Amino acid sequence: MTTFLLLIIYLMFIGLGIPDSLLGPAWPAIYPSFGVGVSTASLITLTISGCTVLSSLASTKLIRRFGTAKVTAICTAMTAAALFGYSISPNLFCLWLFSIPLGLGAGSIDAGLNNFVALHYKATHMNFLHCFYGIGVSLSPYLMSVALRSHTWRFGYQMAFALQTVLALIAIGSIPLWRKANFQEGQGAAEGQESEVAIKELLKMPAMRCAALYFLTACALEITCGTWCSTYLVAAKGLAADAAARYALCFYLGMALGRFVSGLLANRLSPWSLIRLGTGITFAAVLLLLLPLPISFSVLALFLAGFGIGPLYPNMTHLTPSNFGAAASQTAISIQMAGCYVGSMAAPAVFGWIAQGFSAGYLPVYLMALFAALTLSLQALLRSLKKAGRYPSA
């Protein structure tokens, strides 16, 4: 039963990933059709991420009251409705309006399922969970590239809506399974039985603040690259919008593969080792993207960036009960997810202003600056955990 439920959770993470990678490939076609500037994407990403921050912070109370199963089902249905709204939006205002339920739905799914898997399953399962997220974010650019070749960007959102609706129905139908499952793989408390730890109390811990900063910078790097790589390929490499959407798929495929490989290695390497490995590959990828090389090298760099970024999020998430204790893990993950979405909200928006005022060709320089911030936050987190006696020798 626990294995079957894990498969359901994997499917829900495909649904979490589907909306996240649609806007980037679609944006080169959307903003001319609405008659707005390229930087207007920042308004949409800010709204989605801002609502996701609120939803993440509220997830502890929501899950404590309604349970992970019901919150996941309702939020998946919300994101499906938002995708349909995108497909019929006649102007930027409507697109912005439907971004609100899209963000609110994503935050609670992310925080709830991450904590559930961190408590009840092994590190390899956490990596595979985020591999399925990678499948979702890889699927969307492909669907959008098909839509842009044969139809319009609206058709891409309609296909995504159809998939998300199926996943929402699966989530609703699986609610009874959560009550029947007997969890034996993890050592966490039963759902809803964790001690309530206030956000402000956890934030007094230096390690918690450093962990939030780590997630902020890691997700800033991931979402900025995913959102703007298509526009970068159009502006700096001269590709058509549909071709850029296809090549942007390489970033998401790399991320999915990176998480799959990380899941395979999780039985041999510690989460900390996988984080270090991913960080090194990410640095090499961004450095390659910085060099003035032909388009084939840029595509390779995007793939390697996704491959390196892939292990960063799931492995640090799985370490949450170890870093802060199982009793505080749901609140800690909520804070980390909020940090993640602050980075997702701010970093792409800042680059949107850079692209509008200067050129989208500055994306590699911007990504290197984000990588430097990620490295500093990781080192600060390690120092804080060592002082608190929570960093293992392995």
Disulfide bonds with the S-S distance in Angstrom:
Cys219-Cys340 2.36
